[in-house]
Amino acid sequence: MKKRDLLIGFSTGVAAGFLIREVAHRIEPTKPAELVLHGIKQSFKAEGPIDGSWIYMKTEPFNRQAVSTDVYRGGISRVREGEIEQFEFFADARTGTVVDLIKL
């Protein structure tokens, strides 16, 4: 095998890998779960300090009426006026927008 053939094969593989990755990100562009949680925490911090938070790292389907989307599920707790408030949220995996917020 000539060095030229090896170099052409390697270059083709790298280019194909890069192209496949780019196409995959354009088809299903989801935000990282940590970034979604950070945005939601910033919204809650505007009203006061947060005691704790969590987010499930995998998306799950969410159906409401005729709308279906993939969401991240998570929760936030805070102390307000001496009482612990806990919330569970569902955030759109593509935009990070909260689609449902439940006070527990």
BELVENWO-V387757 format. One record per residue. N is the residue number from 1. RES is the residue in three letters. PSI is psi as a letter, one per 40 degrees, with the letter a starting at -180 (NA if undefined). Layout:
n={N:N}
res={RES:RES}
psi={PSI:PSI}
This chain:
n={1:2:3:4:5:6:7:8:9:10:11:12:13:14:15:16:17:18:19:20:21:22:23:24:25:26:27:28:29:30:31:32:33:34:35:36:37:38:39:40:41:42:43:44:45:46:47:48:49:50:51:52:53:54:55:56:57:58:59:60:61:62:63:64:65:66:67:68:69:70:71:72:73:74:75:76:77:78:79:80:81:82:83:84:85:86:87:88:89:90:91:92:93:94:95:96:97:98:99:100:101:102:103:104}
res={MET:LYS:LYS:ARG:ASP:LEU:LEU:ILE:GLY:PHE:SER:THR:GLY:VAL:ALA:ALA:GLY:PHE:LEU:ILE:ARG:GLU:VAL:ALA:HIS:ARG:ILE:GLU:PRO:THR:LYS:PRO:ALA:GLU:LEU:VAL:LEU:HIS:GLY:ILE:LYS:GLN:SER:PHE:LYS:ALA:GLU:GLY:PRO:ILE:ASP:GLY:SER:TRP:ILE:TYR:MET:LYS:THR:GLU:PRO:PHE:ASN:ARG:GLN:ALA:VAL:SER:THR:ASP:VAL:TYR:ARG:GLY:GLY:ILE:SER:ARG:VAL:ARG:GLU:GLY:GLU:ILE:GLU:GLN:PHE:GLU:PHE:PHE:ALA:ASP:ALA:ARG:THR:GLY:THR:VAL:VAL:ASP:LEU:ILE:LYS:LEU}
psi={h:i:d:d:d:d:d:d:d:d:d:d:d:d:d:d:d:d:d:d:d:d:d:d:d:d:d:g:h:i:i:i:d:d:d:d:d:d:d:d:d:d:d:d:d:d:e:i:i:h:d:i:i:i:h:h:e:i:i:i:i:h:h:h:b:e:h:h:i:h:i:i:h:a:i:i:i:i:h:h:f:e:i:h:h:h:i:h:i:h:h:h:d:d:d:e:h:h:e:h:h:h:h:NA}
